[in-house]
Amino acid sequence: KFLQNLVKLEKAKSTNAEWITIQEQELARIILESFGDHDKKDILNSVLDKPRIVADILKNCKIPQTSGYRKINSLIEVGLLIPNGQSITPDGKKVTKYETLFRNISIEIEKNHVKIKVQMKKNTIKNSSILQVIKA
């Protein structure tokens, strides 16, 4: 019941795709602010299809290193970027790869109420005990 106040799982009838509606307004605000920031949006889009290390994200997005690290750390802190594997750098160091939580997002505004729906990646749903509880 607690989780139902935060999110709601729905299946689209036409595509049978699972959408999660973010009902908690603070979560919706975090998502909106992240997509409202051009650099953060680019960061999230750069890891949409495959996990990447931070250096590759910054290079692909053409974001300065200092502000880029700050924005990436912010996305990790709020949980919009999650670790997914590691890579070995040419000098032999292990670095974490990151990916985004979802593959699609829908934002609607109805009478001053923001409604955000996200489609999670299949591996995210499968590996998340919380999302499995919501799904049940």
Secondary structure, 3 states (H helix, E strand, C coil): CCHHHCEEEEECCCCCCEEEEECCHHHHHHHHHHHHCHHHHHHHHHCCCCCEEHHHHHHHHCCCHHHHHHHHHHHHHCCCEEEEEEEECCCCCEEEEEEECEEEEEEEEECCEEEEEEEECHHHHHHCHHHHHHHC
